[in-house]
């Protein structure tokens, strides 16, 4: 089994910064794309940012220029540096990873979610 453990959420004032971390552990053969999604109350879960195993990054338009995603492949860990936070960034942030547990088996895994609240 594979676990994704997140940390780093919290309460911050508008304009502030937070850094989220997510570490994958368990029966891992390889970790492919890792990313962050978020879900605000009454809204659908949306992609915030993702990074491939090769380092290619993707960002939602709403966070471009403010958020930076990175990963440490040796630690199977992904980070999300969030700067210039806005009240509309308030949501539960979920870590996501595509993990191969063998040469032929690959699944999607999710973290438990971490709350980010930005006050105005």
N, C-alpha and C positions, 0 to 999 in steps of 0.2 A: 504494500500500500504506500501511497504518497501523501505527504502532508505539506500544506503551504501555511506558514505562520507569519502573520503580518505584525508590524509594530509602527508606531510613530504618529498615529492620529492624535487629534486633540482640538482644543479651542484656541483660536487666534483672531486677532483683530484684522480688519481689512488692511491690505497692504503688507501684511506679515508673510512669514514663510514657515513651511513645515517640510519634513522629509519622511517619506514612508519607506519602509523596508519590507521585503518578503523573502523568506528563505524556504526553499524546497528541500525536503528530506524524505528518506525512506528507500524503497526499492527502485532506484533510479538507474536506468541505462544511459539515457541522455535527456537533456532538457532543450526543447526547441524554443518556440516563441514564448516570451513572458510578457505580461502586460498588466495594466491597471484599468479597471472599469469603475464606474460610479453609478449610484442610484439615489436620486433625491426623492423625497416623499411625493407620491402621486405620479412619478415619472418612470419611464422605462430605464433599465440599465443601459448605459452607453459606454463605448470605448473612450478612454482618456488618452492612453498612449500604449505602445507596444514596441518591443525590441526583439529582433530575431537573434538566433545564436551567433550569427555573423556580425551583428551590430547594427543592422538596418533598423531605423526607427520610424514610427508612424505616430502622428498626433492628431487629436481632434482640433478643429479650427479654433474652438473656443479657448484652448490652452496654449496654442502655439506662441512661442516667445516668452512664456511665463513658466512653463513646466519643462523639466528635463528628465528623461528616463535613461537609466543606465543599468548595467548588470555586471556581476562578477561571476564569470563562468566557473571558476575554481570553487566558489562557494555556493553555486546554484542560487544566487540571490539577485533580486531585482530591486532597484531603488526608484523613487519618484521624488525629485526635488521640486517643490511647489513654491514659487515666488509670486509676489504681487497678488496675493490671494484676494478674491472678491466674495461677497456674500453668496453669489450664485454658484460658487464652488462647493457650498455646503452639501454634503451627501455622505452616504456610506461608501467607502472605497474598497473594492474587492481586487485582490491579486488573482491573476489567472496564469496558468502555464500549460503548455502542451508537453507532456512528459512521456517518453518511451520507457517502459519497464522491461522491455526486451527488444531484440532486433526487429520483431514483427508486431509488437503490441504498443500502441500509442493512444493516450486518452487525454481528455481535458480535465484539469483540476482547478478548484477554486479555494481561496482562503475564506476565513470566517467573516471577514469584513472589519473595517476600522472606521470609526466615525470621524469626520472632519467637519468642524463647525467654524464658520467665518462670521464674526460679528461686525456690524456696520458702525 
